[in-house]
Amino acid sequence: MTELTEPDDSTAQPAPEWPNAAMRDIGQDGADPQVGRAMARLLDIPGLPAADHESVYNELHDELLAALNSDPIDQVRAAANRAGGAA
């Protein structure tokens, strides 16, 4: 009869490997600041309990949907207003 053994602790529950270098660059390309701000929220995920991940992903989805549905000229005008000019 084969004896059952306990799994090796290092392989039983592997720790997630977060792509730290890639995560730091999320949203930093400047292509769309609204998307960049939304994507930057992913940087919080590794430090949050798993139970909180769903709410972060749901909020991220809503922010990205709002960015997709927004009129790009509104962003240009907002940036111009912050800079003190007019678009």
HUWO-V572951 format. One record per backbone hydrogen bond with DSSP energy under -0.5 kcal/mol. CO is the residue of the C=O (numbers start at 1). NH is the residue of the N-H. E is the energy in kcal/mol with one decimal. If there is no record, write none. Layout:
co->CO nh->NH e->E
co->CO nh->NH e->E
//
This chain:
co->8 nh->11 e->-1.4
co->8 nh->12 e->-1.8
co->9 nh->13 e->-1.0
co->11 nh->14 e->-0.5
co->16 nh->18 e->-0.8
co->18 nh->20 e->-2.3
co->19 nh->23 e->-2.8
co->20 nh->24 e->-1.9
co->21 nh->25 e->-0.7
co->22 nh->25 e->-0.7
co->23 nh->26 e->-1.3
co->25 nh->28 e->-2.0
co->32 nh->36 e->-2.6
co->33 nh->37 e->-2.5
co->34 nh->38 e->-1.7
co->35 nh->39 e->-3.0
co->36 nh->40 e->-1.9
co->37 nh->41 e->-0.5
co->38 nh->41 e->-1.2
co->39 nh->42 e->-2.0
co->40 nh->43 e->-1.6
co->41 nh->44 e->-1.6
co->42 nh->45 e->-1.0
co->44 nh->47 e->-1.1
co->44 nh->48 e->-0.5
co->45 nh->48 e->-1.7
co->49 nh->52 e->-2.0
co->49 nh->53 e->-0.6
co->50 nh->53 e->-1.1
co->50 nh->54 e->-0.6
co->52 nh->56 e->-1.6
co->53 nh->57 e->-2.7
co->54 nh->58 e->-2.6
co->55 nh->59 e->-2.4
co->56 nh->60 e->-2.6
co->57 nh->61 e->-2.6
co->58 nh->62 e->-2.2
co->59 nh->63 e->-2.5
co->60 nh->64 e->-2.7
co->61 nh->65 e->-2.4
co->62 nh->66 e->-2.2
co->63 nh->67 e->-2.1
co->64 nh->68 e->-2.4
co->65 nh->69 e->-2.2
co->66 nh->70 e->-0.9
co->70 nh->72 e->-0.6
co->71 nh->74 e->-1.6
co->71 nh->75 e->-0.8
co->72 nh->76 e->-1.7
co->73 nh->77 e->-2.6
co->74 nh->78 e->-2.3
co->75 nh->79 e->-2.4
co->76 nh->80 e->-2.3
co->77 nh->81 e->-2.5
co->78 nh->82 e->-2.1
co->79 nh->83 e->-1.7
co->80 nh->84 e->-0.7
co->80 nh->85 e->-2.7
co->81 nh->84 e->-0.6
//
